[in-house]
């Protein structure tokens, strides 16, 4: 039985190759790339001169424009808005991805501009409120719909407005035309 030998420890060239391979395969941020490289150094060990500096490699990839945190954040805002997620969930996703608070604050207007369309898209996808097959006279069903939209990150006032709409009052919108950055 043949056993695979463990991969050799990393050096600075191998770390650069890993970083290039990662950014060619995935849309990422500096923070996510740094975390990936830290994990790889921890798994494989370090055989290079000095100590490993994954943060410097991630910054070099950003300087070379292989990684663009703002472009990543703009795309993520558009995609999550089309899925029907609200501002709180979008903010959380940006924070988890390592987007700087200054970059995230710059996208606040775009998030707010798509809030209604996003809430309607979520209600349509989940068949809540005006999109429900049966009227929402049942207080328990209404509470469940409210909770689902709240978990999706929408604010309570917007949820109440959406759930109060009648099927004839729903504004027409194209989910692919939601405003974005």
C-alpha positions in Angstrom: 0.0 0.0 0.0 1.4 3.3 -1.1 1.3 6.2 1.3 1.3 9.8 0.2 4.0 11.9 1.8 3.0 15.1 3.4 3.5 18.3 1.3 6.8 20.0 2.0 6.9 23.1 4.3 6.3 26.4 2.7 8.8 29.1 1.8 8.2 32.6 0.4 8.0 31.4 -3.2 5.5 28.6 -2.4 3.4 31.1 -0.3 3.3 33.4 -3.3 2.2 30.5 -5.6 -0.5 29.5 -3.1 -1.8 33.1 -3.0 -1.8 33.4 -6.8 -3.6 30.1 -7.2 -6.2 31.2 -4.6 -6.9 34.6 -6.2 -7.2 33.1 -9.6 -9.9 30.6 -8.4 -11.9 32.8 -6.0 -13.2 36.3 -5.6 -11.7 37.2 -2.3 -10.6 40.0 0.1 -7.3 40.7 1.6 -8.5 39.4 5.0 -9.8 36.1 3.5 -6.6 35.6 1.6 -4.5 36.3 4.7 -6.5 33.9 6.7 -6.1 31.2 4.0 -2.4 31.7 3.9 -2.1 31.6 7.7 -4.0 28.3 7.7 -1.7 26.9 5.0 1.5 27.9 7.0 0.0 26.3 10.1 -0.8 23.1 8.3 2.4 22.7 6.3 5.0 24.5 8.4 7.5 27.2 7.4 10.9 26.5 5.9 11.6 29.9 4.5 14.0 32.6 5.8 12.7 34.6 8.7 9.0 34.2 9.6 6.1 33.9 7.3 4.2 37.1 6.6 0.8 36.2 5.0 -0.5 39.8 5.6 2.4 41.2 3.4 1.6 38.6 0.7 -2.1 39.6 0.8 -1.2 43.3 0.6 1.1 42.7 -2.3 -1.7 40.9 -4.2 -4.0 43.9 -3.5 -1.2 46.3 -4.7 -1.0 44.3 -7.9 -4.9 44.6 -8.1 -5.4 40.8 -8.0 -7.5 41.4 -4.9 -9.9 44.4 -4.7 -11.9 44.6 -1.5 -14.2 47.4 -2.7 -15.1 45.5 -5.9 -15.7 42.4 -3.9 -18.0 44.3 -1.5 -20.0 45.9 -4.3 -20.6 42.5 -5.9 -21.6 41.0 -2.6 -24.0 43.8 -1.9 -25.7 43.3 -5.2 -25.9 39.5 -4.9 -27.2 39.5 -1.4 -29.8 42.2 -2.3 -31.0 40.1 -5.2 -31.4 37.1 -2.8 -33.6 39.3 -0.7 -31.4 39.8 2.3 -31.7 43.0 4.3 -29.1 45.6 5.5 -28.2 43.8 8.7 -27.4 40.6 7.0 -25.5 42.4 4.3 -23.5 44.3 6.9 -22.7 41.0 8.7 -21.5 39.4 5.4 -19.2 42.3 4.7 -17.8 42.2 8.2 -17.2 38.4 8.0 -15.5 38.9 4.6 -13.1 41.4 6.2 -14.3 44.5 4.4 -13.0 47.6 6.1 -15.7 49.7 7.9 -14.9 52.7 5.7 -15.5 50.7 2.5 -18.7 49.2 3.9 -19.9 52.7 4.9 -19.4 53.9 1.4 -21.9 51.2 0.2 -24.6 52.2 2.7 -26.5 54.3 0.1 -26.6 51.4 -2.3 -27.8 49.0 0.4 -30.5 51.5 1.4 -31.6 52.1 -2.2 -32.2 48.4 -2.8 -33.9 47.7 0.6 -37.5 47.8 -0.6 -36.8 45.7 -3.7 -34.8 43.3 -1.6 -37.6 42.9 1.0 -40.1 42.3 -1.8 -37.8 39.7 -3.4 -37.5 37.9 -0.1 -41.3 37.9 0.4 -41.9 36.7 -3.1 -39.3 33.9 -2.9 -40.7 32.7 0.5 -44.3 33.4 -0.4 -44.9 35.8 2.4 -47.4 38.7 2.8 -48.9 39.7 -0.5 -47.3 36.7 -2.2 -48.9 34.1 0.1 -51.3 31.6 -1.4 -53.7 32.1 1.6 -54.6 35.4 3.3 -52.5 36.1 6.4 -55.4 36.4 8.8 -53.8 33.9 11.2 -51.7 35.8 13.8 -49.3 32.9 14.1 -48.6 32.8 10.3 -48.1 36.5 10.3 -45.7 36.3 13.3 -43.7 33.5 11.5 -43.5 35.7 8.3 -42.4 38.6 10.4 -39.7 36.5 12.1 -38.4 35.1 8.8 -38.0 38.6 7.3 -36.4 39.8 10.5 -33.9 37.0 10.3 -33.2 38.0 6.7 -32.0 41.3 8.0 -34.9 43.6 7.2 -36.0 46.4 9.5 -39.3 46.0 11.4 -41.0 49.0 9.8 -40.3 47.8 6.3 -41.5 44.3 7.2 -44.8 45.6 8.6 -45.3 47.6 5.3 -44.6 44.6 3.1 -46.7 42.2 5.1 -49.6 44.7 5.1 -49.7 45.0 1.3 -52.5 43.4 -0.6 -51.7 41.3 -3.7 -53.0 44.1 -5.9 -50.8 46.8 -4.2 -47.5 45.1 -4.8 -45.2 47.4 -6.9 -43.8 45.7 -10.0 -40.1 45.4 -10.1 -37.5 43.3 -11.9 -35.1 41.7 -9.3 -32.3 41.9 -11.8 -32.7 45.7 -12.0 -32.3 46.4 -8.3 -30.0 49.4 -7.8 -26.5 48.5 -7.0 -23.1 50.0 -6.8 
